Amino acid sequence: MGLREYIVRRILQLVFTLWAFVTLLFVLFRMVPGDPTTRFVMEYPTPEAREQRIEELGLNEPLHVQYIEYMSQLMRGEFGDSTHYREPVSELIFPLFLNTIVLMFTALIIAYTFGVIFGAAMGWLRGSRFERGGIVATLMARSSPEFWIGVILVWIFVFQLGVLPRSGIGGYGDELTMNVIDRYVNVDFLRHLILPALTGAIYYMATPALLMRNTMLEVLKADFIEIKKAEGLPERTVLYKHAARNSVLPLVTVVAIATGAAMGGSVIIETVFNWPGIGREMVASVTRNDYPVAMAAFFLMGTAVIVMNFVADLAYLYLDPRVKYE
């Protein structure tokens, strides 16, 4: 199988996976108990008014008709109307999704930047106290729940030092109708971003640090490293220009997978810091039986995970020629 056939097959698999995911999502939300109209039961003076609301939501139609309508909406980039907010879900959910993307990408950039540097230093200083202490620290960070890391940071920077805000996204950032530049490029937003982004960064930093360390140990055994040392190059040059550069390639595919996983794991961080993101809204919409919003949130987060795994497969194929097209 050639490269073109492999990519076409992976794209078809991606489309099938997305279809299966969306179908399963639709079936699960139709099977769960609860009626979205019960939350507004006091608003309906008569049973006829309630039946009219159910008809407006399309819940009186046969299941296959609802499924076709749901798929048609997705093809048009629509998610229906929220039963709680009484407004189109797409207008509600995309600003929240953007908030989550900004938060988790910031956390991942910090985690992988410092994780790679930290892991390279641990590999270079193998057997030292720095390496042993670094392994313990990374394992502790990875083993600690995200909410616990967040609580510790809040206790230090909010209640003890009083230098950072406790929660929210900032006065300007709360205005979802503002344009992207005004919402995210201001000091108030950046101050609110520090603690939740740092929480995610500490939690996700262990993976690149440990992977970089292990890869460095393998690369440092290679003959070309000894040759560079014998040529009299400074240790810093051998470390960063030759050893670290050849060790960082496997991390590229891990970044893609971690990005998808981080989107799914944003719920806890957003809840701890009251961050108006899609993860927190997903939990709230499930609690109040707001199915259109919940399904849209699950769809966006699940699609992000599936697409990033697809990107990881292609990146690994490009970076490692030894991979066969099977």
Secondary structure, 3 states (H helix, E strand, C coil): CCHHHHHHHHHHHHHHHHHHHHHHHHHHHHHCCCCHHHHHHHHCCCHHHHHHHHHHHCCCCCHHHHHHHHHHHHHCCCCCECCCCCCEHHHHHHHHHHHHHHHHHHHHHHHHHHHHHHHHHHHHCCCCHHHHHHHHHHHHHHHCCHHHHHHHHHHHHHHHCCCCCCCCCCCCCCCCCCCHHHHHCCHHHHHHHHHHHHHHHHHHCHHHHHHHHHHHHHHCCCHHHHHHHHCCCCHHHHHHHHHHHHHCHHHHHHHHHHHHHHHHCHHHHHHHCCCCCHHHHHHHHHHCCCHHHHHHHHHHHHHHHHHHHHHHHHHHHHHCCCCCCC
